[in-house]
C-alpha cells in the first residue's frame, strides 16, 4: 500500500461502518487466506468465508449482509460491495504514486509532434511527425507512435506498445505492453493461385476509459475505422479484426477473437477463447461463454455457449446427454434391428 491508514480513515473514505478497533493501522494489502498483521484484506466470494475466522489481516472489508458465525479477530469494515471498495482503495493508492514527467534521453520526438503538459516520454520511445500527445500522458520506453496519431489526456502506454499511423486514442486509456493498434487487417483477394493484398486504408479509434491488455492486437479498417467504444475492457492476447465495432462497456477475456466487420453491442461479456465470426451482430448485454463459436447474429440479452454456440440452457441440457451418446447409439441400433425383425415377421404373416 505504501501508505498507512487507520480503519476509521478507510471506513470514512468508503462510507462504511466499523466493527472492532477503529484505530488499528494498515499499510499493505493481502489475500484473506494469506493475511498478515498490518494488512487489509476483503471477503467478497462466499467460498473464502472460512478464512475470515483465521486470517491474520488487521482489517477486512465485508459486504453489509455478512453474518459472522463465530468471533472474528480482525476489525471489520462493512460496505455495500467489498470488492468495489477494495478497487476504490487500490485506485487511491495507485494515484498517490508520483508520476513521471519529462522526455528521457535517447527517445525521439519529431519536431512537428505536439506534446501536452506534464507528458512523460521514456528512453527509446519514438513519436512521429504530426502526432499529438495529451496532458499527463505516459509514453513508456520502446513505445512507437506513428505519423498523425492522437493520444488523449491521462493515458498510459506501457513499454513496447505500437500505435500505427493515423490512429486515435482517447482520454484515460491504459494500453499494456506489446499491444499493437492499427496493424493491417487480414484482407486478401484470390487471383488464380495467389492472394492479392487489399490495402487497409482506415484507422483505429479508441474512445475514452478503455483498457487494452498485453499483446492484444486491433487491426485498422479497410476503410473508415475499427472502433472501440468508451469503457471497453480487453484482456491480454485478444484479436480484433478490421472494421469491427465494440460497444461501450463491453468486456472480453483472454484469447478471444472477433472476425472482420462484426458489431458488438453495449455491456456484452465475452468469455476466454470465444471466437466470433465475421459480418455478424451481437446485441446489447449479450453473454458469450468461454470457447463458444459464434457464427450468426445474437439477440440482445442472450446467453450462449458451445461451438457452434447455442443458448446456455440448451447447451447444459445437451452436455448431460453427451456422455450417454455411445449407449444411446447402441440402443438405437438394437431398436432398428428389432423393428426390422418385426417388419419381416409381419410380412411373412401377411402372405
N, C-alpha and C positions, 0 to 999 in steps of 0.2 A: 504493500500500500504506500510505503514511503512517507506516510503522514500518520499522525497519532490523533485519534478521536475518542471521546467518551461515548458510552452507549446513549447518553442523553442527547449529545450533539447529533448522533446518527438518527435517533428517533425523531428529533426535531426536523432534520433535513428531509426525512421520508414521510413525515406526518404520521408516525406510528406511535404505538403505546408500549411501555416497558414493563416487563415482569422480571424483577431481580435487581441487581445493583446498577443504578444509573451512572455511577462514577467509574466503572471499570473501563479501562482503555484498551484499544486495539490498534495495531499498526501493520497488519497483514491480513491477507485472505487465505482461506484454506477450505478443502473439501470437508464435509461434515464427518466422513469416515476417517479422515486423517487430520482432524482438528488439533491445533497446538495452542497452548496458552498465549494470550495476547493477539489472537487472530479472530476474524469474523467469518462465519460460515452461514449457510442458508439451508432451509428444508422446503423444497417445492414438490418433489416426487415422493409419493407415499411409500415407494419401495425402500426408501432410506430412513424411514421413521425410527427404526430401532436404534440407529446411530445417535439420535439426539440424546439418548439416555447415557451414553458412554463417551461422547465426544469431549475432547479437551479444549475445544474452541471457547473463548471467553464470551462471545456474543453470537447468537444465532437468529437470523431473520426467519420468521414463520408467517404463514397466512393467518388471517384473523380467525378462521374457523378451526385452527389446530387445537386438539384436545389432548393434553398430556395424560397418559395412563399411569405414570409414576413420576417421582421427583426428577427434575432436570437441573443439573448443576450450573449450566450456562445461563447467562442473562438473555432473556428472550425479547425480541422487538417484533411486535405484531403489526403487520402491514396488509394492505389489500391484496398484494401479489408479491410474494417473496422473491421470485425470480426477476421480476421487473424492478424491484427495489435494489437487488444486487447490481443489475445493469446500470441503474442510476448512480450508484456509488462508484462502480468501476469507471464510468464515464467521467465523473467528477475528478477522480484521481488522475485519469489519463490527461484531462485538460489542465490539470495543475502542473504537469511536467513542463519544463522550459522548452520552447520551440526553437529550432534552429533558424537562423537568418543569414542572408548574405550569399555571395557567389564564391564557391571554393576554387582555388587554383586548379588548373588542368581541366576545367569544364569549358564548354564553348557555348556562347550566346551570340547569335547573329546580330549585326548592327541594327537591322530592321525589326528585330523582335522587341516586343513591349512587355516589360515586367512591372507588376504592381508593387505596392509597398510590402515590406517585410517578407519578400519571397526568399526561399532557400533553394539554391542550385548546387547539388553535390558534385564532387570530382568525377570527371569523365562523362558527365551528362552532356547532352547535345540538344540545343534549341535552335531550330532552323529559321530561315527568313520568314518574316511576316507572322510569326506565331505570337499569340497574346496570352500572358500568364496572369491570373488574377491575384488579388491581395492575399497574403498569408498562406499561399500555396507552397507545398514542399515538393521539390523535384529531387529525389534521392539519386545517389551515384548510378551511372550507367543507364539512365533513362534517355530514350530517344524521342524527341518531339519533332515531327516533320513540318514541312512548309505549310504555313497558313492555318495551323491548328489554333483552337481557342480552348483554354483551360480556365475554369471559373475560380471564384474565391474559396479559400479554406479547403482546397482539395489536396489529397496526398497521393503522390505517385511513388510507389516503393521501387527499390532497385531493380533494374532490368526491364521496366515497363517500356513497351514500344508503341508509340502513337503515330500511325501513318498520316501522310499529308491530308490536310483539309478537315480532319475530324474535330468534333466539338464535344467538350466535356463540361458539365455544369458545375454548380457550387456544391461544396460539402461532400464531394465524392471521395471514395477510397478505392484505389486500384492496386492490387497486390503484385508482388514480384513475378516477373515473367509473363504477365498478361500482354496480349497483343491486340490492339484496337485498330481496325481498318485494313487488315490484310485482304488480299483479293478473295472474292467469293469463288466457289468451285463451279466455274462456268466454262463449258467446252461444247462446241458444236461438232458432231461427227461429219467428216468429209471423207467418204470412202473408208479406207483402213486406218485413218488417223483422226485425231481430235484437234480441232482448231480452237485456240483460246479466244474467249469472248472478253474484251476489255471491260474491266469493272470500273465504271466512271463515277460511281456515287461515293458517299461518305458514311461515317457512323456518327450518330447523335446520341449522346448520353446525357439525360436530364439530371436535375439536382438530386442529392441524397442517395446516390446509387453506390453500392459496394460490389466490387468485382474481385473474385478470388484468384489465387496464384495460378498461372499458366492457363487461364481461360482465354479463349480466342473469340473475337467478334469480327466477322467479315464485313467489308464495305459492300454497299449495294451495287448492283449492275448500273442502275440509275437511281436518282433520288437518294434515299437514306435508309440504312438499317437503324432502327430506333429503340432505345432502351428508356422507357418512361421513368418518371421520378419514383424514388423509393424502392426500386427493384434491388434485390439481393441475389447475387450469383455466387455459387460456391466455387471451389477450385476445379480445374480440368473440365470446363464446360465448353461446348462448341455451339456458337450461334452463327448460322449461315446468312448469306446475303439477303437483304430486303425483309428480314424478319422484323416484327414489331412485338415487343414485350410490354404488356400493360402495367400500369402503375402498381407498385407494392406487391408484385409477384415475386415469389422466391423459388429458386431452383437448386437442388442438391447436386453434389459432385458427379461427374462423368455422364451427365445427361446431355442431350444434344437436340438441336432444332434444325430441321432442313429448311431450304430456301423458301421465302415468301409466306411463311406461316405466321399467323397473327394470334398472339396470346392475349387474353383479356386481363382485367384487373384482379388483383388479390388471388391469383392462382397459386397452387402449391404443386411443384413437380419433384417427384422422388428421384433418388440416385439411380443412374444408369437408364433412366427413361429415354426413349427415342421418339421424337415427333416427326412424322413425315412432312413432305413439302406441300405448300399451297392448301393448307387446311386452316380452320379457325377454331380456337379453343375459347369457350365462353368465360365470362367473369366467374370468379370464385370456384373454378373447377379444381378438383384434386386428382392428380395422376400418380399412382403408386410407383414404387421403385421397380425398374426393369420393364415397365409397361412399354408396349409397342403401339403407338397411336398412328393410324393410317387414314382416319376420316374425321370429319368435324365432330366436336364435342360441345354439347349444350352447356349453358351456364349452370353452376351449382352441381354439376355431375361429379361422381366419384367412380373412377375406373381403375382397373388393374388387369394385368395379364398381357400376353402377346400372341395374336392381336388383342388389344385392350378391349375389355367388356366391363359392364357395371360391376362394382365391387361385390355386391351381394351375390350376383351370378357367379363371379369368379370363386368366391369361397364355397358356394354350393358345389361347383364343379370340382374344386380341389379335394372335396371329400370323396368324390367318385373316382378321381384319377387312380388311386392305388387299387381300386376294385376292378378296373378295366380288364385285366387279364382273365379274372374269374368270370366276369360278365361275358367276355368274348367266348370262352369255353362253353358257358351255359347257352349262349345264342347258337353256337354250332350244334350243340346237342338238341336244342329245340328244333332247329331246322331239319336235322336228321329224323326226329320223331314225327314232325309234320309230314315229311316226305314219305315215311313209312305208312302213316295214316292215309295219305292220298293213294298210295299204291294198293293198300288193303281195300279202300273204298272203291277203287276202280275194278278190282277183282270181283267184289260183291255185286257190282252193277252189271257185270257181263252175264 
